[in-house]
Amino acid sequence: MAMYQNLLVAIDPNQDDQPALRRAVYLVKRNGGRIKAFLPIYDFSYEMTTLLSPDERTAMRQGVISQRAAWIKEQCRFYLEDGVPIEIKVVWHNRPFEAIIQEVLSGQHDLLLKMAHQHDRLESVIFTPTDWHLLRKCPCPVWMVKDQPWPEGGKALVAVNLSSEEPYHDPLNIRLVQETVELAENVNQTEVHLVGAYPVTPINIAIELPDFDPSVYNDAIRGQHLIAMKALRQKFCINEEFTHVEKGLPEEVIPDLAEHLQAGVVVLGTLGRTGISAAFIGNTAEHVIDHLKCDLLVIKPEDFNCPIEADEDDEHDDED
């Protein structure tokens, strides 16, 4: 069975054009499956209207929810008439990222799509606080869709970690490549490229150790990464010409290669670190994300523990 059959699209409440919905329809038409168009809304002024009774406030909320559901249905009208299975759901919730993740959990969605806004001057993608919460905490893969057409012949670029320092990198690498290859085969037969970055020689080592030969060190590190890349690509029968092992920081290597290849999407793995762990350890994926100019698909390890629980209370939901 093809993956990504139960898609959740986070609707952007501030514009009529919905690139994430377009991308979801593109996937469903080629891969099968169904879509839920989801919007969490909240207006604090409705909660502060003390002159109204609780029942009247509830009725006002329901009125707003119904209006927004009708608005989404209009956005989906062409797709619905074309036979694309789309369910519409609007909920009243004051923390959008929590509402979205709770919906992912309760609806057992296997892919979340959301629009990422573009900075016109820099052509880079801007991520809101809600986006960052979703990238770190959402248990299913998150596809951040850039507001532009898919590039002609756009490729999929998978960023893999070829260092063998941590045991969790290998299964995550395999999952990244496996999901991307399957998606490419089922959806649009696009080329799948793999990229790994390796570090340059630390300057302080070269200074402090007179006998240290940076070129020997660089060759050894590159050799290790090439061997690891060969083992990974051979698992999936990927041609060597579609693999790239580059010297430098991932946040520089990956966006540069994505632009050079005119990639339609970059696929990254993230451990979803939050709090103190993220502050001290950092998260390479997040540094890479800041420099991308194309769509982004973020996938977490199989054993990822979502910090948010499903919400069983749906009394303010409106479904269509």
N, C-alpha and C positions, 0 to 999 in steps of 0.2 A: 504493500500500500504506500502511496506517495506521502511524503511528510508535508507538514504545514497544511492541514485540512480544516482547521478550526481557527480562523483568523479574527483577531480583535483589532479594530481600527479606532484609535483615539481621535475623535473629531475635534478640529480646531474651531472654537466658538466665535472667532473674530474675523472669519472670512468665508466667502461662499465657495471659493475654489478649495478642493480637498485633495492635495497630491497623495496623501497616504491612502485615501480611499481608491484613487485611480490605480495606485500600485497594487493594492490588494485585489482589485478586480482583474488586473493584468495577470496576477499569480493564479487566481481561481479559474480563469478562463483556460489556462494552460495546464494547470495542475489539479483541478477539481477542488472540492471543498466548499466551505460556506463562510460568510462574513457577518460579524456583528459590529454595527456602527454605534459607538459608545461615547456618551458625553456626560461627565460629572459637572453640575452647575451649583452655584451657591451665591446668594446675595445677602450680605449681612444685614442690610436694612430691613429685610423681611423678618429677621429674628428680633429686631429691636422695636418693632411696632407694638408697643405695650397697650395701645388702645384697642387692639384686636384680641379676640379670644384665641386659645390654642387651635380650636377647630377652624376659625377664620384664617389663621396663619397657614394651617395645613392646606386649606382650600386655595390660598394664594400661591403656595409653593406648587401645588398640583397644576394650577393654571399655567405657571411659567414652564413647568416640565412639559405639559402638553403642547405649548407653543413651540418649544425647542424641538420636540419630537417631530412635529409637523414640518418644521424648517429642515431637519435632517432628511425627512422623507422626500422633500422636494429636491435636495441635493442628490438623492439616490434614484430619483424617478427614472432617468434614462437607463440606468443599470438594471433596475427592477423590471422595466418594460422589456429589457433584453434577456430576461430570464436568469439574471444573477441572483443567487439566494442571499439576501441581506436582511438581517434582523436589526431593529433599531431599539436602543435602550438609553434612557436618560435617567440619571439619579441625582438626588440632592445630597451633596457632600462637600464639606469645606476644605478637604485636602485632595486635590485631583489625583496625585500620584498614588495615594492609598486606595482611592476608589477604583482606579484602573487596575492596580495589582490585585485587589480583592476580586475584581471581575475576572481577571485571568485565572485566579485560583478556583473560584466557584464555577466558572464556565469551562474549566479545563482547556483553556485556549493554548495552542502550541506555537503561536506567533503573534506578537504585538507590533503594529505599524503606527508610527506617529510622524507628523510633519516636523522637519527641522527648518528653522528660518535661516535665510541666507543674508549675510552681510554684503550688501551690494558693492561697496567700495573695494572690499578685500576678496570678494567671491568665496569667502570661507563660510562655514556653517556656524550659526549661533545656537547654543543650547541653553534652554531656560533651566531654573532650579528643578522644575518638574521633570524635564528630560534627564537631568543627572540622577535624580532619585530613581527613575525607571531603569536607567542603564546599570545602576549599582544593585538594585533590589529586586527587579522583576525576575521571576523564576524561569520564564520562557524566553526564547530569543527575542530581541528587540530590533526592529528595522526602522532606523531613522531615515525618513525620505526627504531628499532635497527637492525644493520647488523648481524643478526643471525637467525637461524630457530626458528619458533614458538615452545616453549617447549611442549613436549608431555603432553597432558592433561592440558595445560596452562590455568589458571583461569583468570577471570576479577575481579580486586579489585577496588571498588569504594570508594574514600575518601569523606566522608560527614562531614559537620560541624554541630554538634549537640548542640552547644550553641545557646540559643534563644535571644542573645543580639541584633541582627540585623534582620529586617523583611525580607531582601532579601535572607537569607540563606535557608529558607524552600522551596520556589519554585525552587531554584537552586538545592537543594538536590533531589527534586522530579524529576527534568529534568535529572539529572545525572543518577539516578537509572533507570528511565523509558527508556532512550535511550540505556543504557547498557544492560538491560534485553531484550529489543526488538532485539538488535544486536546479543546477545547470542543465542536467540531463532531462529533467521533467519539464522545465519551463521554457528555456530558449536556446539550448545547446551552446551556451556561451563558453568561451575559453576560461579555464580556471588556472590562475597563476598563484604560486606560493612565494612568499618573501620572508627571509630571515635576516636580521641585522646582528652584526657582531661588533664588540667594542674595539676602539682604537687603543694603542698602547698608552697606559697611564704615564704622563710626563714625569711625575715625581720618581717613578721607578727608574726611568732612563737616566735621571740626574743622580740619584742616590747610589746606583749600582753601575760603576764605570764599565764593567765587563758585560753588562746587559746589552743584548742585540735586539732592538725593536723589530727589525725585519723578520728575524727568526721567530719571535713571539707572535707577530701578526700572522705569519705563514702557518704556525701551529694552530692558532685559534681559528683561522679561516678553514684549515684542513678539517678540524673537528666539526665545524658547522656544515661543510660540504658533505662529509660522510653522513651526518645526521639527516641532512636534506635528501640525500640519495635514498636512504632507507625509507624515509617518509613518502617520497614521490613514487617509489617502486611499489609500495603497498596499494596505491591507487592507479597505477599504470599511467602516471602523468609524465609527459615528455620533459627531458632535461631543459629544453629551450623555454619551458614555462615556469622554471624555478629560478629564483634570484637570491643570492647570498651577497649582501652588501655590507661594507664597513661603515660604521657610524651609529648614531643614536636612532632608535626605532621611530621617534617622533619626527625625525628628519627624513630617514630612508623611506618609510612607508608612504607618507603623503607625496613625496617627490616621485616615487615609482608609480603610484596611482595616477598622478597627473600625466606622466610620460606614457603610460599604457592606455590613457583615457578610460580608466576603469569605471564601470557603472556602480559598483558597490565594493567596499572594503569589508572583509569579515575579520572580526577580532574576537579573541577570547578574553574574558575578564573574570577575576575571582570575586568581584563585587565587594571589595573591602569597604568598610565604613568606619566612621569614628576615629579613634586613636590609631588604629592599625593603618588606616589610609593616610593619616597625617604624617606618620613616621616612616612607613614603608614606601608610600607613594604607590601609584598605579600607572604603569607604563601605558596601558590602553587609554587612559584619560588624557595623557599628554599627546598621544597620537591623534585622538579624536579632535582636539583643539585645532589641528592643522589640516584637516581633511576638507576637500571641496566636492565630495561626491556622497552618495548614499552610504550608510553604515549599517552593518548587521553585527550585533553583539551577542555572543553565545557564552553561557556559563557552564562550568563543569556539571556532570551528572549528579554529583553529591552536593550541589549548592543548597544551602539552607536559607529559604526566604525569611527575612525578619518580620514580615507582615502576615497576619492570619486572615483567612477568608471571613467575610462578613455575612452572617446568616440573615441579617435584618434587611429585608427588601421592601419595607412598607412604603417608602417614598419613591419606588421605581415606577417607571412607565415603560411598557414594552409595546412594540408594534411588530 
